Amino acid sequence: NEYIPKIASQFRSLNLVRRQGCVGAIRTCLFDSEVHWWALHEAKILPHVLYPLVVATPFDDKDKEGMDPRIWMAAEDKNKKYEPDVGVRKMLLECLLLLCQKKPQRDDLRKWKVYPVCKNLDLEQEDEGVSEVILDIVNFLMRDEEGERSGWDAPPPLETTSEDKDKDEKVVDGDKEAVFKDMGVD
């Protein structure tokens, strides 16, 4: 568990192959949604993921509220360059997209102001593939979720009606052949 922050610290390496490998390793770990809370709150990987995506465009005071100071201070550095490799940039954004799987983590990403970083990056860079991933992240972070469910959330329990129960009882009572014929099974 101690290796994740060490790997994430290599996202700023000058060696492209090292950056590709480290970002790829973290992205692979994030396919398991059970580690998301730990990755955000214990390993604190978000600043490592966001820093290479920051462009030299200062944030307004409203956007700075809740944002990691390292992120907004980096944006105020006129010499700050975002990740030059399109593949690494896209993998970093895919890490954010994976962190959008569950509502509690989306709420954390909103609170920590991930949207302004993505918005500024999209205005600066020109790769269509990267812009598509940014759009997916923005759709998750900016939508109204009152009563909504994500496609990744567990499905709601099915409610059975008395009509459904009657059908089930018929099948149990020996009407299996009719059910199979309805399904196209001989």
Salt bridges, closest charged atoms under 4 A:
GLU34 OE2 - LYS102 NZ 3.52
ASP68 OD2 - ARG70 NH2 2.78
GLU76 OE2 - LYS64 NZ 2.72
GLU83 OE1 - ARG19 NE 2.96
GLU94 OE1 - ARG27 NH1 2.51
ASP107 OD2 - LYS103 NZ 3.16
ASP107 OD1 - ARG110 NH1 2.75
ASP108 OD2 - HIS41 NE2 2.72
ASP108 OD1 - LYS111 NZ 3.83
GLU145 OE1 - ARG106 NH2 2.59
GLU145 OE2 - ARG110 NH2 2.29
GLU145 OE1 - ARG143 NH2 3.59
GLU148 OE1 - ARG143 NE 3.87
